[in-house]
Structure formats: C-alpha cells, structure tokens
Amino acid sequence: MRNITVSVPDDVYRAARIAAAERGTSVSALVKEHLQELTMGEDVQAPARRKLLEALDEVGRKHPGFRAADNLPRDELYDRGLH
C-alpha cells in the first residue's frame, strides 16, 4: 500500500474531519474510499440516480398506479392549444 500527501485549504480539512467524524471514520478512509470509487469505475451520478429511484419508489407506494406518461401534455395543462 502506498502513502500519498495531499494539501488542502484549512476550511476543507476542517469540513473533512467533521464529515469523517459524523461517519465514524477518518479523513484518510474517506479519501481512500473516494479514490477507489473514482478508479473502480463508480459512476459519479450513481448516488443521484439512487436517490431518484428511491423517490420514484416512494411516489409509487403513496400513489399506486401513478404513471408520468398519464400526465396532461403541457399545452393542455395550461390550455394553450397550438392554433
């Protein structure tokens, strides 16, 4: 295993220490995890995609049968037919 040295501004370091403490880990472990995700092909949009899918699942549970395709077209919604 290799060691690396990274220089960051003081405010970034403080925020990283707080984030690490909140997760019960170290700054080094956070950096290691980020670099592993970055180099292992982890899609940077994966967390946002997971949140979107979770939100869609929640909508599905609260509103069974909901389909976005069933929404009114924009012109009908605002009664702006193209005449």
C-alpha positions as CSV (number, residue, x, y, z in Angstrom):
1,M,0.0,0.0,0.0
2,R,1.3,3.5,-0.9
3,N,1.0,6.6,1.2
4,I,0.2,10.0,-0.5
5,T,0.3,13.5,0.7
6,V,-2.4,15.9,-0.2
7,S,-2.6,19.6,0.6
8,V,-6.0,21.2,1.1
9,P,-7.1,24.6,2.5
10,D,-7.7,24.7,6.2
11,D,-11.5,25.1,5.8
12,V,-11.7,22.0,3.6
13,Y,-9.6,20.0,6.1
14,R,-11.9,21.0,9.0
15,A,-15.0,20.1,7.0
16,A,-13.5,16.8,6.0
17,R,-12.7,16.0,9.7
18,I,-16.2,16.8,10.7
19,A,-17.6,14.7,7.8
20,A,-15.4,11.8,8.8
21,A,-16.3,12.0,12.5
22,E,-20.0,12.0,11.6
23,R,-19.4,8.8,9.6
24,G,-17.3,7.3,12.4
25,T,-14.2,7.1,10.2
26,S,-11.1,9.0,9.3
27,V,-10.2,11.6,6.6
28,S,-7.8,9.1,5.2
29,A,-10.5,6.5,4.9
30,L,-12.8,9.0,3.2
31,V,-10.1,9.9,0.7
32,K,-9.3,6.2,0.1
33,E,-13.0,5.4,-0.5
34,H,-13.4,8.3,-2.9
35,L,-10.3,7.3,-4.9
36,Q,-11.4,3.7,-5.0
37,E,-14.8,4.7,-6.4
38,L,-13.2,7.1,-8.8
39,T,-10.8,4.5,-10.2
40,M,-13.1,1.4,-10.0
41,G,-15.5,3.0,-12.5
42,E,-18.1,4.0,-9.9
43,D,-20.5,6.3,-11.8
44,V,-20.3,9.7,-10.3
45,Q,-24.0,10.1,-10.9
46,A,-24.9,6.8,-9.1
47,P,-25.8,8.4,-5.8
48,A,-28.1,10.9,-7.5
49,R,-29.6,8.1,-9.6
50,R,-30.2,6.0,-6.4
51,K,-32.0,9.0,-4.8
52,L,-34.2,9.5,-7.8
53,L,-35.1,5.8,-7.9
54,E,-35.9,5.9,-4.1
55,A,-38.1,9.0,-4.7
56,L,-39.9,7.2,-7.5
57,D,-40.5,4.1,-5.4
58,E,-41.9,6.4,-2.6
59,V,-44.3,8.0,-5.1
60,G,-45.3,4.6,-6.3
61,R,-46.1,3.4,-2.8
62,K,-48.1,6.6,-1.9
63,H,-49.9,6.7,-5.3
64,P,-50.3,3.2,-6.7
65,G,-50.9,3.2,-10.5
66,F,-49.2,6.6,-11.0
67,R,-47.5,6.9,-14.4
68,A,-45.8,10.1,-15.5
69,A,-46.9,9.2,-19.1
70,D,-50.5,9.8,-17.9
71,N,-49.9,13.5,-17.2
72,L,-51.5,16.0,-19.4
73,P,-49.4,17.5,-22.2
74,R,-48.0,20.9,-21.4
75,D,-50.4,22.7,-23.9
76,E,-53.4,21.0,-22.4
77,L,-52.3,21.6,-18.8
78,Y,-52.0,25.4,-19.5
79,D,-54.9,25.4,-22.0
80,R,-52.5,26.7,-24.7
81,G,-53.5,24.7,-27.7
82,L,-51.5,25.4,-30.8
83,H,-54.0,27.2,-33.1
